[in-house]
């Protein structure tokens, strides 16, 4: 009887180890398949939607782009909006595309947010909430600077005017 219980325990431990290894293998496989963008890596294609629900995608392209990932309910995101609103015309004049990426809020909430902060740059919605994973973002707000399709730099947290100037190199 004692030997049978010992054998059952060992079998249970072996099964737990096999199950744990399988879970780790799946996680590693997914991680290898879905690598987040990082400085020096190409920007992945981002599938988003316009405020009217039309599909849109952001693809690596020539030039400089600044992607700001935010949500309308995010207090730190709201804190950086006056900085981005004020900088948008200056960035545009220097050929830098500023694009906001909302994290799945309803279009009406995004429109109200745009109006509240007088945002003059394009805002797209990530209704599937995949942008954070594709960009490797852990928290919002996060801003990603892309030069010629390659991620140049990321900034986590609300942008200040000084941090934005350092990031894009434009005053």
C-alpha positions in Angstrom: 0.0 0.0 0.0 2.8 2.4 0.9 4.7 1.6 -2.3 1.5 2.2 -4.4 1.0 5.7 -2.8 4.7 6.5 -3.4 4.4 5.4 -7.0 1.3 7.5 -7.5 3.0 10.6 -6.0 6.0 10.1 -8.3 3.7 9.7 -11.3 1.9 12.9 -10.2 5.2 14.8 -9.9 6.3 13.6 -13.3 3.0 14.6 -14.9 3.3 18.1 -13.3 6.8 18.5 -14.6 5.8 17.4 -18.1 2.8 19.8 -18.0 5.0 22.7 -16.8 7.6 22.1 -19.5 4.8 22.1 -22.1 3.5 25.4 -20.9 7.0 26.9 -20.9 7.6 25.5 -24.5 4.4 27.1 -25.8 5.3 30.5 -24.1 8.8 30.4 -25.6 7.4 29.5 -29.0 4.9 32.4 -28.9 7.7 34.7 -27.7 9.9 33.8 -30.6 7.0 34.2 -33.1 5.8 37.5 -31.7 8.9 39.5 -30.9 8.1 43.0 -29.7 9.7 45.9 -31.5 12.7 47.3 -29.8 15.2 49.9 -30.7 17.1 48.8 -33.8 14.3 46.4 -34.9 11.8 47.1 -37.7 8.4 48.4 -36.7 5.8 45.7 -37.1 2.7 46.3 -39.1 0.0 47.6 -36.8 -3.6 46.8 -37.7 -5.9 49.6 -36.4 -9.1 51.3 -37.2 -10.1 54.9 -38.0 -12.6 56.8 -35.8 -15.3 55.9 -38.4 -14.5 52.2 -38.1 -12.6 51.9 -41.4 -9.6 49.6 -41.2 -6.2 51.2 -41.2 -2.7 49.9 -40.8 0.7 51.5 -39.9 3.6 50.0 -41.9 7.3 50.7 -41.8 8.0 53.5 -44.2 10.7 56.1 -45.0 10.9 59.2 -42.8 10.4 59.8 -39.2 7.2 59.0 -37.2 6.3 59.3 -33.5 3.6 56.9 -32.3 2.0 57.8 -29.0 0.1 54.8 -27.4 -2.5 56.0 -24.9 -6.0 55.5 -23.6 -8.7 58.1 -22.8 -9.1 56.8 -19.2 -5.4 57.0 -18.5 -4.5 59.9 -16.2 -0.8 60.0 -17.2 -1.8 59.9 -20.8 -4.0 62.9 -20.3 -1.1 64.7 -18.6 1.0 64.5 -21.8 -1.7 65.6 -24.2 -1.0 69.4 -23.9 2.6 68.7 -24.7 1.7 66.7 -27.8 -1.0 69.1 -28.9 1.5 72.0 -28.7 4.3 70.1 -30.5 2.2 68.7 -33.3 2.5 71.7 -35.7 6.2 72.0 -35.0 6.8 68.3 -35.6 4.8 68.4 -38.8 6.9 71.4 -40.0 10.0 69.3 -39.6 8.5 66.3 -41.5 7.8 64.2 -38.4 4.5 62.4 -38.5 2.8 62.3 -35.0 0.2 59.6 -34.7 -1.9 58.7 -31.7 -2.9 55.1 -31.0 -5.8 54.7 -28.6 -6.0 51.4 -26.8 -9.5 50.3 -27.7 -11.8 53.0 -26.3 -15.1 53.6 -28.0 -14.9 56.0 -30.9 -17.2 58.5 -29.1 -14.8 58.6 -26.1 -11.8 59.1 -28.4 -13.6 62.0 -30.3 -14.4 63.6 -26.9 -10.7 63.2 -25.9 -9.5 64.8 -29.1 -11.9 67.7 -28.6 -10.9 68.1 -24.9 -7.2 68.4 -25.7 -7.5 70.1 -29.1 -5.5 67.3 -30.9 -4.7 68.1 -34.5 -2.9 64.9 -35.4 -4.3 61.6 -36.6 -5.6 59.2 -34.0 -6.2 55.6 -34.7 -7.9 53.0 -32.5 -6.4 49.6 -31.6 -9.7 47.8 -31.1 -8.0 44.4 -30.8 -5.5 45.8 -28.2 -2.5 44.2 -29.9 -0.3 47.3 -30.2 1.2 47.0 -26.8 2.3 43.4 -27.4 3.7 44.2 -30.8 5.6 47.2 -29.6 6.7 45.6 -26.4 4.9 48.3 -24.4 4.3 47.3 -20.8 2.4 50.4 -19.6 0.8 53.4 -21.2 1.5 56.1 -22.2 4.4 54.9 -24.3 5.8 56.8 -27.3 7.8 55.1 -30.0 10.1 57.1 -32.4 10.6 55.3 -35.7 13.2 56.4 -38.3 12.9 54.8 -41.8 10.8 51.9 -40.5 13.2 51.1 -37.7 12.4 51.7 -34.0 14.9 54.3 -32.8 13.7 55.0 -29.3 10.9 54.4 -26.9 9.7 56.6 -24.0 7.6 55.2 -21.2 5.4 57.6 -19.2 3.9 61.1 -19.9 6.1 63.1 -22.3 7.3 66.5 -21.1 8.3 69.2 -23.6 12.0 68.6 -22.6 11.7 64.8 -23.1 10.0 65.2 -26.4 12.7 67.6 -27.6 15.4 65.2 -26.6 13.6 62.3 -28.2 13.0 63.9 -31.7 16.0 66.3 -31.7 13.8 69.2 -32.9 13.2 72.5 -31.0 
